[in-house]
Amino acid sequence: MPHTPPWEPGLLASLTGVGPGPSARDKRVALRAALARTVPRPDADGPGTGIEPLVLPGATDALGARLVEDAGFAAVYATGAGLANAVFGLPDIGLISQTEVADHAGRLTEATRIPLVCDADTGYGGPLAAMRTVRLLERAGVAGLQLEDQEMPKRCGHFDAHALIPSGHMRTKIAAACEARTDDALVIVARTDARSAHGIDEAIERGRAYAEAGADVLFVEAPRTVDELALVGRELAGVPLIVNVVEGGKTPQLDVAEYAELGFGVVLFANYLMRSMHLAGQEALAHLKEHGETASRAGRMAGWEQRQSLFNLPRFSAAERALDREPGSAP
């Protein structure tokens, strides 16, 4: 007689991080489909016509990635600045290594069923290092990765005093990274920090060059005004464009629809979640320090069942019970 598994259909597939789930390629194809919808139609009346914006919240850990998925977003961003701050307690000045990022990305891809875009800084060196970065992150299961044109050590794009590698060197790095892919569905994002170092015209020129080198998505960091955003949206139309919303940073804060009207179909909130959790944590700890109790703040923290539900404890418990049964025994 054929063996009948002791678990209900779909039970093991529901166990994110343990059971079968979407493959890395499935996630990459899903990301590409979402990105395609962020580009205006050829017959569109303006840069933002017909765009379906992709809102990309950042996460620093598996909890954050799961919260992003649970909130209904289509993809999540592994923030490099957030990784440096939240996991290592360091500023975003290029102190985190290639393998540390790849290990971290692997944990995040296992924790969620939605595509993950990973901040890979400069690729951690020249073209050969960028190729190895692609291979490591590809094996980690990321759907997309971002490379930028700063010299090493890089700095947060909303800091000051950036230094860039020559545009030709970055084009070579992008082309090499594309060649290193074993899955052509892997998305390559090219970021330029030229606005800070050389001005908006140089940033646009580099964006065009990086798209010609093979980048799938362009990320012009830190335009200073709405007019600059509009200029980037017009001049680089036809390629998915990322705008990075940094609260208190250099780029004007608009809403998602306004960015889309300017031609930016991908709206990145890289550290909004981390900074919100930062303040909530400070307030919670200040209360504990002052009052010596937590019961009065129960309504301002996740409930017990809410926490266990986010990490799928009921389904894991059901799987444990099913897998411990003798084959053929009653549930």
Salt bridges, closest charged atoms under 4 A:
GLU8 OE2 - ARG315 NH1 3.69
ASP43 OD1 - ARG41 NE 3.27
GLU52 OE1 - ARG37 NE 3.47
ASP92 OD1 - LYS154 NZ 3.27
ASP121 OD1 - LYS154 NZ 3.81
GLU148 OE2 - LYS154 NZ 3.82
GLU148 OE1 - ARG191 NH1 3.59
ASP149 OD2 - ARG206 NH1 3.21
ASP160 OD1 - LYS250 NZ 2.97
ASP183 OD1 - ARG25 NH1 2.31
ASP183 OD2 - ARG28 NH1 2.94
ASP184 OD1 - ARG25 NH1 3.61
ASP193 OD1 - ARG191 NE 2.93
GLU202 OE2 - ARG206 NE 2.90
ASP216 OD2 - ARG32 NH2 3.17
ASP216 OD2 - ARG181 NH1 3.22
GLU221 OE1 - HIS158 NE2 3.14
GLU221 OE2 - ARG191 NH1 3.75
GLU228 OE1 - ARG195 NE 2.79
GLU235 OE1 - ARG208 NH2 2.49
GLU247 OE1 - ARG275 NH1 3.40
GLU283 OE1 - ARG300 NH2 3.44
GLU290 OE1 - HIS291 NE2 3.80
GLU293 OE2 - HIS287 NE2 2.81
